[in-house]
């Protein structure tokens, strides 16, 4: 991988991770509001949903940020993002909801690109032997 590809892959991974980390910190700082929103959408197991969102947005996003086990992490985050789009942004008559839905679809596409092509050279996965990195 050349230098331009290494920096481009890293920049894309960092930008994707930053969105999730920012959202996760917001949820961590306002748990009651977040749980209220989850409940208002009619989801069962509000506490579990809240903890799951924190795990993805803080835990998996941190792994994405450092490029560790990037491919399975990106696939899990893509699934989470699709579910989030369907549950929280499916009222397409509301233009704001439609924009958020399409944003989530685009983010899912970016995560699938990361899953397909890996973290890049500037990552923990990039430092692993090639045979092990393909499995990550």
SULBEL-V293596 format. One line per field, one symbol per residue. phi: phi as a letter, one per 40 degrees, with the letter a starting at -180 (. if undefined). burial: 1 if it has 24 or more other ideal C-beta (glycine too) atoms within 12 Angstrom, else 0. A space follows every 10 residues. Layout:
phi->???
burial->???
This chain:
phi->.ccccccccc cccccccccc cccccccccb cccccccccc cgccfdcccc cccccccbcc ccccdcgbfc cccccccccd cccccccbbb ccccdccccc cccccccddc ccccccbgcg ccacccccdd cccccc
burial->0000000011 0111011011 1011001000 0001000100 0000000011 0111011111 1111111111 1011111101 1101101110 0000000001 1001001101 1011101111 1111110000 001001
